[in-house]
Amino acid sequence: MAALPASASASAGRCSVGVPGAERSVAACLDDLTTTGALASGHTVEADWAGLTSAGLPTFGAVPGVQVDGYFPDTSTANTNHGWNHDAQFVLRLPDRWNGGLVVAGSPGVRRQYANDRAIGDQALAEGYAFAATDKGNTGAAFYTDGVRPGDALAEWNSRVTQLTLAARAAAARHYGRPVAKTLAAGLSNGGYLVRWQLENRPWLYDGGVDWEGTLWRADGPNLLTFLPPALRAYPAYAAGSESAHQSIVDAGFAPGSEFLWDYHYRVYWDLTQRIYREEVDPSFDGSLEGGTPFCASGTPSCDADYAYASRPASVTRAVERISLTGRIGKPLLTLHGTLDTLLPITRDSDVYDRMITAAGRGALHRYYRVAGGNHVDGLVDAFPDRLRPLGPCFRTAFDALAGWLRGGRPPASATIARPAGATPAELARTCSLG
């Protein structure tokens, strides 16, 4: 992204907003804070959020207000937005018509601070919430180079969300002249993991959260380092027609019926995800290599397709323990997960997390919606409109259900959300009923 428009630096009066703890901040009054307006004015980066939602996800009308872009002190430099070459970047949007609430989000994957703009931010702003999002303190496929010891980069994600929540609450209170009345955490994929972690470890900061297919980290598994290697190992043989290899991928957790997604996920997600997250928590596995060998054949020395998490040294388990989840949420949480998720299969992720919450005695605080036909994100929905169902509309419904829950209502019971009979792809892109 180029530098912010020159007009953004001419901040005065209500357009001047300070963010406590920020090393740099640039505020601007905008006619429209949503992606429609922010894209036109140069205050979002489409590359950050491209591919996460379906084309048919409805947009919202203009929401005028103030946007603050900036960063907190940090030593890593992978985030090139605005030409700043500085991580720990954030965006804070303050609508003129404020409902007293704040929504905080961490970016999915290893994307940057605008990644949630289309999927989460637009709705929050349209409903009157202030919206804040962070790049999590390190970005890009080489995020694992940040930090000193294994797990540091992932642990920073959690502290950066906490940092932004505190700073955004203070900034909003100063801007509006009254304290934030309600703070919600929301996110997808790694951002969903951050919602889970915050509600487990910092529940006093939030009133509730919505988790869209959050990543599950458990020191004793399952985690992505336990189910991705067998899929990587078996995929070449599966592609050549092996039935036993097909069964190996299913046994790893990938849903029968998701086979039409396997080739894409093998090429785009499985290999890269395994290598970079393994490098973060277990850099010794491949010696002096950084991030392993892409698409190596099983049997190649230090090949991630042969990675066996359970056999690795105790130091690896300790690194994962630093970022593990427990299920001990302290505030209401709504979880969405697609049954055809082909990156974080539902049986190895949210099904397990739901059981963890119940085992921790926190089941009354959780609602879990399994969305039939949903993939991990909605970027492939337009390529397979009759086979995939977008989760974006279901997230929007869940977000409103959480707000109703916090007002004293009862959200729909946990359930598997079937594709409505006769619904067209266009209808599914617009609406979703949870119950």
Residue pairs with C-beta under 8 A, 6 or more apart in sequence:
1 42
1 45
1 80
1 81
1 82
1 83
2 42
2 82
2 83
3 82
3 83
4 26
4 28
4 42
4 43
4 69
4 82
5 28
5 41
5 42
5 43
7 28
8 26
8 27
8 28
8 43
8 67
8 69
9 26
9 28
11 17
11 26
11 27
11 28
11 29
14 29
14 66
14 175
15 27
15 28
15 29
15 66
16 27
17 25
17 27
17 66
17 68
17 92
17 94
17 171
17 174
17 175
18 25
18 171
18 174
19 25
19 68
19 70
19 90
19 92
19 167
19 168
19 170
19 171
20 166
20 167
20 170
20 171
21 72
21 73
21 163
21 166
21 167
22 70
22 71
22 72
22 90
22 167
23 70
23 71
23 72
23 73
24 70
24 71
24 84
24 86
25 68
25 69
25 70
26 68
26 69
26 70
27 66
27 67
27 68
28 43
28 66
28 67
29 64
29 65
29 66
30 37
30 38
30 41
30 43
30 64
30 65
30 66
30 67
31 37
31 41
31 62
31 64
32 38
32 40
32 41
32 62
32 63
32 64
33 43
33 63
33 64
33 65
33 67
33 93
33 95
33 125
33 131
34 59
34 60
34 61
34 62
34 63
34 117
34 121
34 122
34 125
34 126
35 44
35 46
35 49
35 59
35 117
35 118
35 121
35 122
36 59
36 60
36 62
37 43
37 62
37 63
38 44
38 67
38 117
39 46
43 67
43 69
44 91
44 114
44 117
45 81
45 112
45 114
48 81
48 107
48 111
48 112
48 113
48 114
48 115
48 117
49 111
49 114
49 115
49 116
49 117
49 118
49 119
50 379
51 377
51 379
52 108
52 115
52 118
52 119
52 188
52 377
52 378
52 379
53 118
53 119
53 377
53 378
53 379
53 390
53 392
54 378
54 379
54 381
54 382
54 390
54 392
54 429
55 382
55 429
56 382
56 390
56 425
56 426
56 429
56 430
57 118
57 119
57 378
57 390
57 392
57 393
57 429
57 430
58 429
58 430
59 122
60 122
60 123
60 125
60 126
61 126
63 95
63 96
63 97
63 125
63 126
64 95
64 96
65 93
65 94
65 95
65 96
65 125
66 93
66 94
66 175
67 91
67 92
67 93
67 94
68 91
68 92
68 93
68 94
68 171
69 82
69 89
69 90
69 91
70 89
70 90
70 92
71 79
71 84
71 86
71 87
71 88
71 89
71 90
72 88
72 90
72 160
72 163
72 164
72 167
73 88
74 86
74 87
74 88
74 137
76 87
76 88
76 137
76 138
76 145
76 146
77 85
77 86
77 87
78 87
78 138
78 139
78 140
78 142
78 143
78 146
79 85
79 86
79 87
79 88
79 89
79 112
79 113
79 135
79 139
79 140
81 89
81 112
81 113
81 114
81 135
82 89
87 135
87 137
87 138
87 139
87 146
88 134
88 135
88 137
88 160
89 112
89 113
89 134
89 135
90 113
90 132
90 133
90 134
90 135
90 164
90 167
91 113
91 114
91 131
91 132
91 133
92 130
92 131
92 132
92 168
92 171
92 172
93 121
93 125
93 130
93 131
93 132
94 130
94 171
94 172
94 175
94 176
95 125
95 128
95 129
95 130
97 128
98 128
98 129
98 130
98 172
98 176
99 127
99 128
99 129
100 128
100 178
100 180
100 181
100 182
101 128
101 129
101 130
101 180
101 181
101 182
101 183
101 184
102 129
102 130
102 131
102 132
102 165
102 168
102 169
102 172
102 180
102 182
102 183
102 184
103 120
103 121
103 124
103 129
103 130
103 131
103 132
103 183
103 184
103 185
103 186
104 132
104 133
104 161
104 164
104 165
104 168
104 183
104 184
104 185
104 186
104 206
105 116
105 120
105 121
105 131
105 132
105 133
105 134
105 185
105 186
105 187
105 191
105 194
106 133
106 134
106 136
106 157
106 160
106 161
106 187
106 190
106 191
106 194
107 113
107 115
107 116
107 133
107 134
107 135
107 136
107 139
107 190
107 191
108 115
108 116
108 187
108 188
108 189
108 190
108 191
108 192
108 377
109 115
109 189
109 190
110 138
110 139
110 140
110 141
110 143
110 190
110 276
111 135
111 139
112 135
112 139
113 133
113 134
113 135
114 133
115 133
115 191
116 133
116 186
116 187
116 188
116 191
117 133
119 188
119 212
119 392
119 395
120 131
120 133
120 186
120 187
120 188
120 395
120 399
121 131
121 133
123 396
123 399
124 130
124 131
124 186
124 399
125 131
127 400
127 403
129 184
130 168
130 172
130 180
132 164
132 165
132 167
132 168
133 164
134 160
134 161
134 163
134 164
135 160
136 156
136 157
136 160
136 161
136 190
136 194
137 146
137 153
137 156
137 157
137 159
137 160
138 146
138 147
138 153
138 156
138 157
141 272
141 276
141 291
142 276
142 290
142 291
143 153
143 276
143 280
144 153
144 276
144 277
144 279
144 280
144 283
144 290
144 291
145 153
145 290
146 152
146 153
146 156
147 153
147 155
147 156
149 319
150 280
150 281
150 282
150 283
150 315
150 316
150 319
151 280
151 281
151 319
151 320
151 322
151 323
153 280
154 217
154 280
154 281
154 322
154 323
155 322
155 323
157 190
157 194
157 323
158 194
158 197
158 198
158 201
158 323
161 185
161 194
161 197
161 198
162 198
162 202
162 205
165 183
165 185
165 198
165 202
165 205
165 206
166 205
169 179
169 180
169 183
169 205
172 180
173 179
173 180
182 207
182 406
183 205
183 206
183 207
184 206
184 207
184 208
184 209
184 210
184 399
184 402
184 403
185 194
185 195
185 198
185 199
185 206
185 208
185 209
185 210
186 195
186 209
186 210
186 211
186 212
186 399
187 193
187 194
187 195
187 210
187 211
187 212
187 214
188 212
188 213
188 214
188 377
188 395
189 212
189 213
189 214
189 215
189 343
189 344
189 376
189 377
190 214
190 215
191 212
191 214
192 211
192 212
192 213
192 214
192 215
192 335
193 214
193 215
193 216
193 217
193 325
194 214
195 209
195 210
195 211
195 214
195 333
196 209
196 211
196 214
196 325
196 329
196 333
196 353
197 323
197 325
198 205
198 206
198 209
199 206
199 208
199 209
199 329
199 330
199 331
199 333
200 325
200 326
200 327
200 328
200 329
200 330
203 329
203 330
203 331
204 330
206 331
207 331
207 332
207 406
208 331
208 332
208 333
208 334
208 402
208 405
208 406
209 331
209 332
209 333
209 334
209 402
210 333
210 334
210 335
210 336
210 395
210 398
210 399
210 402
211 333
211 334
211 335
211 336
212 336
212 337
212 391
212 395
213 336
213 337
213 338
213 341
213 344
213 349
213 350
213 376
213 391
214 335
214 349
214 350
214 353
215 224
215 344
215 349
216 222
216 223
216 325
216 344
216 348
216 349
216 350
216 352
216 353
217 223
217 320
217 323
217 324
217 325
218 320
218 324
218 325
218 352
219 317
219 318
219 320
219 321
219 324
220 317
221 309
221 310
222 253
222 348
222 349
222 352
223 309
223 320
224 273
224 274
224 277
224 344
225 274
225 277
225 278
225 281
225 282
225 307
225 309
225 320
226 309
226 310
226 348
227 252
227 253
227 254
227 345
227 348
228 252
228 270
228 273
228 274
229 274
229 304
229 305
229 306
229 307
229 308
229 309
230 248
230 249
230 251
230 252
231 248
231 249
231 252
231 254
231 266
231 270
232 266
232 270
232 271
232 274
232 304
232 305
233 248
233 298
233 305
233 306
234 242
234 245
234 246
234 248
234 249
234 252
235 245
235 249
235 262
235 266
235 270
236 245
236 297
237 244
237 245
238 245
238 246
238 248
238 249
238 262
239 263
246 259
249 262
250 256
252 345
253 345
253 347
253 348
254 262
254 342
254 345
255 339
255 340
255 341
255 342
255 345
255 346
255 347
257 340
258 340
258 342
258 375
260 384
260 387
261 340
261 342
261 375
261 380
261 384
262 342
264 380
265 342
265 343
269 342
269 343
269 376
270 343
271 294
271 295
271 304
272 294
273 343
274 292
274 304
274 307
275 291
275 292
275 294
275 304
276 291
278 285
278 292
278 304
278 307
279 286
279 290
279 291
279 292
280 319
281 316
281 319
281 320
282 312
282 316
282 319
283 290
284 313
285 292
285 302
285 304
285 307
285 312
286 292
286 293
286 302
286 304
287 302
289 302
292 302
292 303
292 304
293 300
293 302
293 303
293 304
296 303
296 304
296 305
297 303
297 305
298 305
298 306
299 306
300 306
309 316
325 353
325 356
326 356
326 360
327 353
327 355
327 356
327 357
327 358
327 359
327 360
327 362
328 360
328 362
329 357
329 360
329 362
329 365
329 366
330 362
330 365
331 365
332 365
332 366
332 367
332 402
332 405
332 406
333 357
333 365
333 366
333 367
334 366
334 367
334 368
334 369
334 398
334 401
334 402
334 405
334 411
335 350
335 353
335 354
335 366
335 367
335 368
335 369
336 369
336 371
336 374
336 391
336 394
336 395
336 398
337 346
337 349
337 350
337 351
337 368
337 369
337 370
337 371
337 374
338 346
338 370
338 371
338 373
338 374
338 375
338 376
338 389
338 391
339 346
339 370
339 371
339 372
339 373
339 374
339 416
340 373
340 374
340 375
340 388
341 349
341 374
341 375
341 376
342 375
342 376
343 376
344 376
346 370
350 368
350 370
351 370
354 366
354 368
354 414
357 363
357 365
357 366
358 366
366 414
367 401
367 411
367 412
367 413
367 414
368 414
369 394
369 398
369 412
369 414
369 415
369 416
369 417
369 434
370 415
370 416
370 417
371 389
371 391
371 394
371 416
371 417
371 432
372 389
372 416
372 417
372 418
372 419
373 387
373 388
373 389
373 419
374 388
374 389
374 390
374 391
374 394
375 381
375 388
375 391
377 391
378 388
378 390
378 391
378 392
380 388
381 388
381 389
381 390
381 425
381 429
385 425
386 425
389 419
389 428
390 428
390 429
391 432
392 429
393 428
393 429
393 430
393 431
393 432
394 417
394 432
394 434
396 432
397 431
397 432
397 433
397 434
398 434
401 411
401 412
401 434
402 411
404 411
405 411
411 434
412 434
412 435
413 435
415 434
415 435
417 432
417 433
417 434
419 428
420 427
420 428
420 433
